[in-house]
Amino acid sequence: MTKRQLTLGHSPDPDDAFMFYALATDKIDTKGWQFEHVLQDIQTLNERAMRAELDITAISIHAYPEVAKNYALTSCGSSMGDGYGPMVVAREPMAIEDLKGKTILVPGEKTTAFLGLNLLLGRGAFQHRVVMFDEILQAVAAGEADAGLIIHEGQLTYQNQKLELVVDLGVWWQGETGLPMPLGGNCIRRDLGPEAMTEVTAVLAESIKYSLDHRQEAVEHSLQYARDMGHDLADKFVGMYVNEWTMDYGPRGQQAVEEILRRGAEIGMVPSLESVDFVTP
């Protein structure tokens, strides 16, 4: 098997930086593989995955069915909201039902957050406009829309803009299904072949394990991507999305992925998949 350089797409966020700290700083044996880190927002990575441009990439679970022909999910690298997740915030308190018919800023139409919002309110029950995820809080505070769907660190900083929480989709999803909310994952190109896919997945898992075992130095590394967050807040954010679920979906995590995609297919927002493929080390 010929080793080569692989493109590895991930977001410029503390959790992804934490996850791939060991790869970025040569802390582990990569089994001869070399990784070119491609840092872009998740909406852009989703679009690039549709074109099969990257060897390994972070992806919204919502977008996965559209790339499943070319990619399989790796068993490691997931971002799960276990009783928490993307949030809808507004300038004034309002009930969930009040969101229907409103204009909501969203971070991308292929984000899992957007899928979750449609599952909650009903497809087409609200107006939306796509805005870069790190601009949504300021735009809502400035009155540019009725509400905003926030992901990443906005979940911990929205109160700085004096905004009100309307609904936490992770709380709603857990109450609805009893499962964690699967938000993002990593996927790997099928044309690398089964042997390479398995070996590379093992390297990715080792990187995540290294960071979890060397938490403080990995958090320090991630701070360069921590917008509006100091060490403690970045550490809290990393803990939310890099944990035991990130090491391995496990049966419940895989069930959660299959369930949200099944429901998404029911409302016509994702293609139906017979099964979801997970590559294990």
N, C-alpha and C positions, 0 to 999 in steps of 0.2 A: 504494500500500500504506500503510495507516494504522499509524503507529508507536504503541506504547503501553507501559505498564508491564507487566513480566513478573515473575512469581514464580519465584525461583530457590532451590530447596531443596538444602541440603548439610549435612553433619555439622559440629558444632563441634569440629573436629579440626585439628591443624597442617597436614596435607596439603591439606585442602579450603580452609582459610584462605589458605594459600600460593597455591593454584591461582587463587583469585578475589580476590587482593590488589588487582590493578589495577582490577577492577570496583568493589570496596568503597571504593577511595580515589580514584576518578576519574582514573586515570593514562592511560587510552586513550580513543580515539574509539569510542563505542558505537553509532555510526550512527543516532542518534536513539532507540534503545531505552533504557528505564530498567529497572533491576533491583531488585526488593525481595528482599533476602536472607532466607530462612527457614531458621533453624538448628535442626535436630532430629536425633536419633539415627537411624541407618540403618534400624532396624526400623520406626520411625514413618514415615519417608519412604517405605519400601516400601509400607506400608499406605495412605498417602495417594495413592501412585501407582495403587494398585488402584482408588481412587475417582476418579482423574483430576483431582485437586484443584489441582496445581501445573503451571505452564507448562513449566518445566525442572526436573529433579530428579536428584540422585544416586540411584542404584538398585543394589541387589545384582544381579549377573548372574543369580543363581538366580531372582529375582523377575521378571525381564524378560519371559519368555514370557507371564505372566499379564496384562501391561499392553501387550503388543505391538499390540493392536488400536488403542490410543489414542496410543501413543508409538513413536518410532523412536530408536535409539541415535545419539548424536553421535559422530563419528569421533575426537573429542578428549575428554579428561576421564577416561580409564580409569585404574583402579588395578590394576596387574599385579604378581603376585609372581613375579619372574624368578629361580627357584631358592630362593625363600623364600615364606612365606605364613602363614596362620593356624596356630596351634600348639595342641596338647593338652598341658597340664601337670598334674602331680600332686604330692602331698607326698612320695612315695617313688618311686624308679626302678621302671619296669615296662615290659614288652614291649607292642608294639602289640596283639597278640592278647589281652593281659590286659584291654584296655578293653572287650571284649565282655561284655555283661551288667552293666557298671558304670553308675552314675549320673553323667552328665557335664553340667555347666552349660554352656549355649550362649547366644550373644548374640541369637538370634532364629531362628525356623524358616525364614525366607525369606532369611537371609544365605547367601552363597556358601560361607562357612566350614562351615555346617551341611550343605549339599549335599555338599561335599568329604568331610566326615567319614562321611557315609552311603555315598559311593562307596568309601571306603577300607575301612570295617568291614562294610558290608552294611546295607541298610535294615532298621531294626528290631532290629539286633544289640546295641543299648545303650539304656539309659533316659536321658532327658534332662529338664532343667528350664530354662526360659528365665529369664535374669537380665540386667539391664542390663550391657552390656559392661564398664563401668568398675568393676563390683562383683564380677566373677568371681574375680579373683586373691585378694582378701581372703576371699571365701566359701570357696574351695578351701583356703586356708591355715588357715581356722578349722574345717575338717573338715565343712563342710556338704554335700559331695559327694565322690565318688571322684576326679574330675578336672574340668578346665575347658577349654573351647575359647576361646582368646583371639585377639582382633583388635586393630587399632590399636596404640597405644604399649605395650600389655601385652607385645607380642612382644619389646620391648627392656628391660622392667622386671620381668619375672616373677621373676628371680633375687633381687630385693630382698625377696621374700616367702619366700625359701628353697625355691622350688618346682623340680621337676625336669621337664625336657623329655621328653615321651614320643614325640611325632612332630611334625615340621614338614610340614604338608600341601603346601606349595609345593615342598618337596624331593621328596616322594612323587610329586606330580603330574608334575613334570618328568621324573623317572625313568620314570614310567608312559607318558608321551606324547611327551616331548621338547619340550614347549611350556611357555610361561609360564602361570601360573595366573591366569585373569581373575576378579577379585574384585568390582569395582564399575565402574560407568560413569555417564555422564550420558545422560538421555533427554529428548526434546523432543516436545511435543504435535503430533500430525499435523494437527489442525484449525487450526493457525497457517497452514498452506499451504506448499507447497514453497519458494517464494521466501523467505518469512520464516524458515523452518527453516534454510535454507542461510545466510542472512545472519547470523542469531543464532549459529549454530555457528561462523562465522568470527570473531565478536566473542569468543566463549568461548575459541577457540584463541589469539586475540591476547592475552587476559588471561594464559593459561598461559605463552605465549612471553615476555611481559613479566616475569613472575616468574622464569622460568629465566634471563633476561638480566640481572635485577637481584636476584640470589639473596639477598644479605645483607639488603637492606631488606625483602624479602618474608618471609624467615625471622623477622626481628625482629617483623614484623606478626603472624606465626603463633604467636609465643610466648605470646600471651594465651590461647591454647587448648591449651597444652602442659601437660597434667596430669603432675605429677611428673617433668618433663623440663626440664633446663637448655638453653642455646643449642645446645651441641654434640650432645646427644642428639636434640633437635628437628630439627636440621639433618640428622642421619643418617636420621631417620624420614621426613622430607620427601623426601630423596633416594631412599628405597626406593620411594615411591609417586607421585612426580611427576618424570617423566623422559621419555625419548624415546617410551616407550609412551603416555604421557599426551598427547603432542602428536598422535599418530596410531596407531591400532591396527596399521596396516599388514597385509599378508596373513597373517603368522604370528599376530598378535594376533586378527584376525578368525577365523582357523582355531581358535584356542584357545577363543574364545567358543562357536563352533558345536560344538566337540567336547565341552565340559563340559555343554552343554545337551542334546546328543544322548545322552550317557551318563545324564544326569539323567532324560530321558524314558524310557530303557530300564528304569530301576528305578521308574518311575511317580511321580517326585517333581516333574516339570515337564511342562506340556503340550508336545506335539511341535510344532515350528515347521518349515514348509517351508523358510524362509530367514530370516536375520536382516538387518534393514534398518539401514544405517549412513548418516547424513547427513554429507556432506563439504562443506567450505567452497567 
